[in-house]
Amino acid sequence: MFNICNHIYTKVDDKGYQYCIKCNKAKLIGLPKCIHKWKTIDTLEKENILTKNTIGFIYIQQCTLCGEINKITIP
């Protein structure tokens, strides 16, 4: 599901980001932390093992600025 990349970054752009030329992941240079803007890239259903009923959802999100992956589980 997730690819491993040996990142090769470009020069720092005017917003303080460097982008990997292979996978386009960004890292923020010189600022404390990214102000994430999440985009849902996948949704999975959690189901009860015995009854096979849906009991919740798992949302896989990726930041559109830095590329960080986040998982949110809703019961």
DSSP file (Angstrom, degrees, kcal/mol; ACC not computed):
  #  RESIDUE AA STRUCTURE BP1 BP2  ACC     N-H-->O    O-->H-N    N-H-->O    O-->H-N    TCO  KAPPA ALPHA  PHI   PSI    X-CA   Y-CA   Z-CA
    1    1 A M              0   0    0      0, 0.0     2,-0.4     0, 0.0     0, 0.0   0.000 360.0 360.0 360.0 -43.7    0.0    0.0    0.0
    2    2 A F        -     0   0    0      2,-0.0     2,-0.3     0, 0.0     0, 0.0  -0.901 360.0-141.4-110.8 135.4    2.8    2.4    0.9
    3    3 A N        -     0   0    0     -2,-0.4     2,-0.5    20,-0.0    20,-0.0  -0.689  10.8-133.8 -92.7 145.1    6.0    2.8   -1.1
    4    4 A I        -     0   0    0     -2,-0.3     2,-0.4     2,-0.0    -1,-0.0  -0.853  27.1-171.2 -97.5 132.7    9.4    3.3    0.4
    5    5 A C        -     0   0    0     -2,-0.5     2,-1.2    18,-0.0    -2,-0.0  -0.978  28.8-140.4-128.6 134.9   11.4    6.0   -1.2
    6    6 A N        -     0   0    0     -2,-0.4    16,-0.1     2,-0.0    -2,-0.0  -0.809  44.5-133.7 -87.9  96.4   15.0    7.1   -0.8
    7    7 A H        -     0   0    0     -2,-1.2     2,-0.5    13,-0.1    13,-0.0  -0.196  26.8-171.3 -63.9 137.8   14.2   10.8   -1.1
    8    8 A I        -     0   0    0      0, 0.0    13,-3.0     0, 0.0    14,-0.3  -0.966  22.4-152.1-124.4 110.5   16.2   13.2   -3.3
    9    9 A Y  B     -A   20   0A   0     -2,-0.5    11,-0.2    11,-0.2     3,-0.1  -0.543   3.5-137.0 -93.5 150.1   15.0   16.7   -2.5
   10   10 A T        -     0   0    0      9,-1.9    -1,-0.1     1,-0.2     3,-0.1  -0.161  45.6 -67.1 -83.4-176.5   15.0   19.8   -4.7
   11   11 A K        -     0   0    0      1,-0.1     8,-0.4     7,-0.1     2,-0.2  -0.331  64.7 -86.2 -69.4 159.3   16.0   23.3   -3.6
   12   12 A V        -     0   0    0      6,-0.1     6,-0.2    -3,-0.1    -1,-0.1  -0.508  46.9-142.8 -69.8 129.7   13.9   25.1   -1.0
   13   13 A D    >   -     0   0    0      4,-2.8     3,-1.6    -2,-0.2    -1,-0.1  -0.207  33.7 -86.8 -85.6-176.7   11.0   27.0   -2.7
   14   14 A D  T 3  S+     0   0    0      1,-0.3    -1,-0.1     2,-0.1    -2,-0.1   0.667 127.3  53.9 -68.5 -16.3    9.6   30.4   -1.7
   15   15 A K  T 3  S-     0   0    0      2,-0.1    -1,-0.3     0, 0.0    -3,-0.0   0.444 121.7-103.2 -95.2  -1.4    7.2   28.8    0.9
   16   16 A G  S <  S+     0   0    0     -3,-1.6    13,-3.6     1,-0.3     2,-0.3   0.616  77.7 130.3  93.5  14.2   10.0   26.9    2.6
   17   17 A Y  E     -B   28   0B   0     11,-0.2    -4,-2.8    13,-0.1     2,-0.4  -0.751  41.8-158.8-104.0 149.0    9.4   23.4    1.2
   18   18 A Q  E     -B   27   0B   0      9,-2.3     9,-2.4    -2,-0.3     2,-0.4  -0.982  16.4-152.0-117.1 137.4   11.7   20.9   -0.5
   19   19 A Y  E     -B   26   0B   0     -2,-0.4    -9,-1.9    -8,-0.4     2,-0.3  -0.896  16.8-119.5-114.3 139.7   10.1   18.3   -2.7
   20   20 A C  B  >  -A    9   0A   0      5,-2.8     4,-1.4    -2,-0.4   -11,-0.2  -0.580  16.0-146.2 -71.4 132.0   11.4   14.8   -3.4
   21   21 A I  T  4 S+     0   0    0    -13,-3.0    -1,-0.1    -2,-0.3   -12,-0.1   0.658  95.4  46.8 -76.1 -13.4   12.0   14.4   -7.2
   22   22 A K  T  4 S+     0   0    0    -14,-0.3    -1,-0.2     3,-0.1   -15,-0.1   0.905 132.8   7.7 -90.5 -50.3   10.9   10.7   -7.0
   23   23 A C  T  4 S-     0   0    0      2,-0.1    -2,-0.2   -20,-0.0   -20,-0.0   0.466  90.7-123.0-116.2  -4.3    7.7   10.7   -5.0
   24   24 A N     <  +     0   0    0     -4,-1.4     2,-0.2     1,-0.2    -3,-0.1   0.603  53.6 155.9  70.1  14.5    6.9   14.4   -4.6
   25   25 A K        -     0   0    0     -6,-0.1    -5,-2.8    42,-0.1     2,-0.3  -0.495  31.1-144.6 -67.4 141.8    6.9   14.2   -0.8
   26   26 A A  E     -B   19   0B   0     40,-0.9     2,-0.4    -7,-0.2    -7,-0.2  -0.808  14.1-163.9-110.4 149.7    7.6   17.6    0.8
   27   27 A K  E     -B   18   0B   0     -9,-2.4    -9,-2.3    -2,-0.3     2,-0.5  -0.995  22.1-125.7-130.0 143.6    9.5   18.6    3.9
   28   28 A L  E     -B   17   0B   0     -2,-0.4     2,-0.4   -11,-0.2   -11,-0.2  -0.734  24.1-159.5 -90.7 127.3    9.3   22.0    5.5
   29   29 A I        +     0   0    0    -13,-3.6     4,-0.1    -2,-0.5    -2,-0.0  -0.899  67.2   2.2-110.3 132.4   12.6   23.8    6.1
   30   30 A G  S    S+     0   0    0     -2,-0.4    -1,-0.1     1,-0.2   -13,-0.1   0.333 105.6  94.3  83.3  -8.1   13.2   26.5    8.6
   31   31 A L  S    S-     0   0    0    -15,-0.2    -1,-0.2     1,-0.1     3,-0.1  -0.861  80.3-118.3-115.1 154.4    9.7   26.6   10.0
   32   32 A P  S    S-     0   0    0      0, 0.0     2,-0.3     0, 0.0    -1,-0.1   0.891  80.9 -21.3 -61.5 -44.6    8.6   24.7   13.2
   33   33 A K        -     0   0    0     -4,-0.1     2,-0.2    -3,-0.0    -4,-0.0  -0.992  68.7 -91.7-164.2 155.7    6.0   22.4   11.7
   34   34 A C        -     0   0    0     -2,-0.3     2,-1.1    -3,-0.1    32,-0.0  -0.496  27.8-134.8 -72.8 140.4    3.6   21.9    8.8
   35   35 A I        -     0   0    0     -2,-0.2    -1,-0.1     2,-0.0    30,-0.0  -0.825  39.5-134.7 -93.2  94.9    0.1   23.3    9.1
   36   36 A H        -     0   0    0     -2,-1.1     2,-0.5     1,-0.1    27,-0.0  -0.143  24.8-167.0 -62.7 141.6   -1.5   20.2    7.7
   37   37 A K        -     0   0    0      2,-0.0    27,-2.7     0, 0.0    28,-0.2  -0.909  25.3-149.7-123.5  99.1   -4.3   20.3    5.1
   38   38 A W  E     -C   63   0C   0     -2,-0.5     2,-0.4    25,-0.2    25,-0.2  -0.434  17.0-173.0 -81.1 142.0   -5.6   16.7    5.1
   39   39 A K  E     -C   62   0C   0     23,-1.7    23,-2.6    -2,-0.2     2,-0.4  -1.000  28.1-122.1-129.6 128.9   -7.2   15.0    2.1
   40   40 A T  E     +C   61   0C   0     -2,-0.4    21,-0.3    21,-0.2     3,-0.1  -0.576  32.6 172.1 -73.4 124.0   -8.8   11.5    2.5
   41   41 A I  E     +     0   0C   0     19,-2.9     2,-0.3    -2,-0.4    20,-0.2   0.593  64.7  12.7-108.0 -15.7   -7.1    9.0    0.2
   42   42 A D  E     -C   60   0C   0     18,-1.6    18,-2.9     2,-0.0     2,-0.4  -0.973  56.1-159.0-159.7 146.7   -8.8    5.8    1.4
   43   43 A T  E     -C   59   0C   0     -2,-0.3     2,-0.3    16,-0.2    16,-0.2  -0.998  13.1-173.3-130.0 129.3  -11.7    4.7    3.6
   44   44 A L  E     -C   58   0C   0     14,-3.0    14,-2.9    -2,-0.4     2,-0.4  -0.919  19.4-129.5-121.6 147.8  -12.0    1.2    5.1
   45   45 A E  E     -C   57   0C   0     -2,-0.3     2,-0.5    12,-0.2    12,-0.3  -0.801  12.7-145.6 -95.4 136.7  -14.9   -0.3    7.0
   46   46 A K  E     -C   56   0C   0     10,-2.9     9,-3.1    -2,-0.4    10,-1.2  -0.867  24.9-171.0 -93.8 132.2  -14.3   -2.0   10.4
   47   47 A E  E     -C   54   0C   0     -2,-0.5     7,-0.2     7,-0.3     2,-0.2  -0.940  29.2-103.6-128.9 152.5  -16.6   -4.9   10.9
   48   48 A N     >  -     0   0    0      5,-2.8     4,-1.9    -2,-0.4     5,-0.1  -0.502  27.5-139.1 -67.4 132.1  -17.5   -7.2   13.7
   49   49 A I  T  4 S+     0   0    0     -2,-0.2    -1,-0.1     1,-0.2    -2,-0.0   0.869  98.2  38.7 -64.0 -37.7  -15.6  -10.6   13.3
   50   50 A L  T  4 S+     0   0    0      1,-0.1    -1,-0.2     3,-0.1    -2,-0.0   0.928 128.6  26.5 -81.2 -46.7  -18.6  -12.6   14.4
   51   51 A T  T  4 S-     0   0    0      2,-0.1    -2,-0.2     1,-0.0    -1,-0.1   0.610  88.9-136.1 -95.8 -12.7  -21.6  -10.8   12.9
   52   52 A K     <  +     0   0    0     -4,-1.9     2,-0.2     1,-0.2    -3,-0.1   0.669  55.3 144.2  62.4  18.2  -19.8   -9.2    9.9
   53   53 A N        -     0   0    0     -5,-0.1    -5,-2.8     1,-0.1     2,-0.3  -0.620  59.5-104.5 -84.5 147.1  -21.7   -6.0   10.6
   54   54 A T  E     +C   47   0C   0     -2,-0.2    -7,-0.3    -7,-0.2     3,-0.1  -0.564  40.8 171.8 -71.3 127.9  -20.0   -2.6   10.1
   55   55 A I  E     -     0   0C   0     -9,-3.1     2,-0.3    -2,-0.3    -8,-0.2   0.414  59.4 -29.6-117.8  -1.6  -19.0   -1.1   13.4
   56   56 A G  E     -C   46   0C   0    -10,-1.2   -10,-2.9     2,-0.0     2,-0.3  -0.983  59.2-101.6 172.1-174.7  -16.9    1.8   12.3
   57   57 A F  E     -CD  45  74C   0     17,-2.0    17,-2.9    -2,-0.3     2,-0.5  -0.956  10.4-148.3-136.2 152.4  -14.6    3.3    9.7
   58   58 A I  E     -CD  44  73C   0    -14,-2.9   -14,-3.0    -2,-0.3     2,-0.5  -0.992  16.0-160.7-120.3 124.2  -10.9    4.0    9.2
   59   59 A Y  E     -CD  43  72C   0     13,-3.1    13,-2.6    -2,-0.5     2,-0.6  -0.926   3.3-157.0-108.6 123.6   -9.9    7.0    7.2
   60   60 A I  E     -CD  42  71C   0    -18,-2.9   -19,-2.9    -2,-0.5   -18,-1.6  -0.887  20.8-175.9 -98.2 123.3   -6.5    7.2    5.7
   61   61 A Q  E     -CD  40  70C   0      9,-3.4     9,-2.9    -2,-0.6     2,-0.4  -0.873  15.7-159.7-123.3 152.9   -5.5   10.8    5.0
   62   62 A Q  E     -CD  39  69C   0    -23,-2.6   -23,-1.7    -2,-0.3     2,-0.3  -0.998  25.6-118.4-131.8 136.3   -2.5   12.5    3.4
   63   63 A C  E  >  -C   38   0C   0      5,-2.5     4,-1.2    -2,-0.4   -25,-0.2  -0.557  15.1-148.4 -71.4 130.8   -1.4   16.1    3.9
   64   64 A T  T  4 S+     0   0    0    -27,-2.7    -1,-0.1    -2,-0.3   -26,-0.1   0.639  94.2  46.1 -75.5 -13.4   -1.5   18.0    0.6
   65   65 A L  T  4 S+     0   0    0    -28,-0.2    -1,-0.1     3,-0.1   -29,-0.1   0.896 130.3  11.0 -93.4 -50.4    1.4   20.2    1.7
   66   66 A C  T  4 S-     0   0    0      2,-0.1   -40,-0.9   -41,-0.1    -2,-0.1   0.591  91.4-121.5-111.2 -12.5    4.0   17.8    3.2
   67   67 A G     <  +     0   0    0     -4,-1.2    -3,-0.1     1,-0.3   -42,-0.1   0.481  52.7 157.2  87.8   1.9    2.8   14.3    2.2
   68   68 A E        -     0   0    0     -6,-0.1    -5,-2.5   -42,-0.1     2,-0.3  -0.333  36.9-131.6 -62.8 143.0    2.5   13.0    5.8
   69   69 A I  E     -D   62   0C   0     -7,-0.2     2,-0.3   -31,-0.1    -7,-0.2  -0.785  24.7-175.3 -99.3 141.3    0.1   10.1    6.2
   70   70 A N  E     -D   61   0C   0     -9,-2.9    -9,-3.4    -2,-0.3     2,-0.4  -0.982  12.3-153.2-136.6 144.6   -2.5   10.1    9.0
   71   71 A K  E     -D   60   0C   0     -2,-0.3     2,-0.5   -11,-0.2   -11,-0.2  -0.982   8.3-171.0-122.4 129.0   -5.1    7.4   10.1
   72   72 A I  E     -D   59   0C   0    -13,-2.6   -13,-3.1    -2,-0.4     2,-0.5  -0.977   5.8-160.8-119.2 128.5   -8.3    8.3   11.9
   73   73 A T  E     -D   58   0C   0     -2,-0.5   -15,-0.2   -15,-0.2    -2,-0.0  -0.935   2.8-167.7-110.6 127.3  -10.5    5.6   13.4
   74   74 A I  E      D   57   0C   0    -17,-2.9   -17,-2.0    -2,-0.5    -2,-0.0  -0.964 360.0 360.0-114.5 121.6  -14.1    6.3   14.1
   75   75 A P              0   0    0      0, 0.0    -1,-0.1     0, 0.0   -17,-0.1   0.542 360.0 360.0 -56.4 360.0  -15.8    3.6   16.3
